[in-house]
């Protein structure tokens, strides 16, 4: 075999793979392992490459599933890997490329095998495969060490303790991917797993002490966004052969090399740039989200979620309360900058949501930043390109805004931040606008998109809640933002009239035909009237609390004053219309006194003068509009499938056959 190139289709015939998966037991001390682990090829970087590898090795994996109860070769391979990891840190310090390379290869094979084992059997059967040893057929040792727990602990140690160098980058990525694979049994169940063997190992016993260190390391991997080293760094300098796929191996380093094979890269589905630029950061973030969303054990809460909820800034010198387990400190500034830069991906937005919602230290820190535009602008851009994003990503972005707008300080400060030339906003050239006005524009645009396309009440509710939270602090609204507020009300008014007309016609038609079921126009009308009232409350809140700061809104109301006429006497809106009607009547009167043919500038001047003259006690006070984000009663029913869909769609790590997935419906590539 040596170092000749071969096709990936030859892998099922590879003599070393056949021996591993065959009927013959291989002792963990056998020289065979050095031969097996001396292969080299570029790590797959796309779902296409991973699929090719899976298809070429599936028969070998299934053969091992069948023969392992008699040979115990899976356990022997894992013990070989475990023994090598004890020297891994020293090997990294000594730059022992060959030793690290072979250890990586052992873990790569283990990960590929585990993926097939987990897909094709129950967790109980998998656990049993870890106990089989070289004995009589089907026998196993019940008093032997728990190899599954030992492997998980070893992976956690590898991730947290091995220094990240060029020669250790790939094994670090593989360790993170293998942990994701360990937890992937959820993919093959339709229901959310509330009790799992893998969960049990991670939440108690020998793995538990690594909780905070693992979460901290995964966060720092995300923060640093370390790019992979050039190809071949983990072995020896790359030779200049034709395809560039065969890494330079010193002659005689390992006898009986695997046949080097080529993973077809042409025409491969290319991963998102952020995923390929730092596979370690991407995989670490996915593992962190998987761990954070594990369901609580019957007798203990999820320790990884506890760690995420409680970590503090490195600049915070106050002691941790003794009641908080798994606490640690991390550089909040570095984390904030990474979150600002990475919001193009679903998983980074989900991490931001998780931290804002669950960690009060992070939330307080972010709300105190004087450069909140660096975080808010990427979130607004997600919402602006709503038609290009999946619904979950849009929801997360919207909920982040809702959480931020719960804070009055945030609602005030966003109107003090002035922005210039927002290039991604294409409806209108915005040469200068406040962050607050831009936020209003994007949220209103999202509402209008939802009204014409998805018609999702949940999306409407959260958009309006964010606007309502901000309304009392509206300051110096841009004229276009003020126009869009009134335009949205106009759109709702037309929709209300249309549904009312349809309901009337339907009622008349029903008198002549008793057999035809009536559409539920009453329900549609009720929903629209709820939204209209919310919009009126938002306008009213601004007029009541900050009328003198918003002449552009008063101008927009006067320009479209006829819109509000039909709602003055409507029983559902009569109370909330009182202040709006008062403002429109008061300023209309002053404009009449000023005469006709008034310029825009003159109208605004009259409005600014009139604000001073309007008696504030004539405006009726209403309860302050405040909405808080409340998570669903069973959030795991949403978040666990969402997280695993991100894992499934990730271009790095592991290929998942869509036909095997049970947790959600996926189309084949």
Buried (B, 14 or more C-beta within 10 A) or exposed (E): BEBEEBEBEEBBEBBBBBBBBBEEBBBBEBEBBBBBBBBBBBBBBBBBBBBBBBBBBBBBBBBBBEBBBBBBBBBBBBBBBBBBBEBBBEBBEEEBBBBBBBBBBBBBBBBBBBBBBBBBBEBEEBBBBBBBBBEEEEBBEEEEEBBBBBBBBBBBBBBBBBEBBBBBBBBBBBBBBBBBBBBBBBBBEEEBBEEBBBBBBBBEEEBBEBBBBBBBBBBBBBBBBBEBBEEBBBBBEBEEEEEEBBBBBEEEBBEBBBBBBBBEBEEBEBBBEBBBBBBBBBBBBBBBBBBBBBBBBEEEEBBBBBBBBBBBBEEEEEEBEEEEBBBBBBBBBBBBBBBBBBBBBBBBBBBBBBBBBBBEBBBEBBBEBEEBBBBBBBBBBBBBEBEEBEEBBBBBBBBBBBBBBBBBEBBBBBBEBEBEEBEEBEEEEBEEBBBBBBBBBBBBBBBBBBBEEBEBEEBBBBBBBBBBBBBBBBBBBBBBBBBBBBBBBEBBBEBBEEBBEBBEEEEEEEEEEEEEEEEEBEEBBEBBBBBBBBBBBBBBBBBBBBBEBBBBBBBBBBBBBEBBEEBEEEEBBEEBBBBBBBBBEBBEEBBEEBEEEEEEEEBBBBBEEBBEEBEEEEBEEBEEBEBEBEEEEEEBEBBBBBBBBBBBBBBBBBBBBEEEBEBBEBEEE
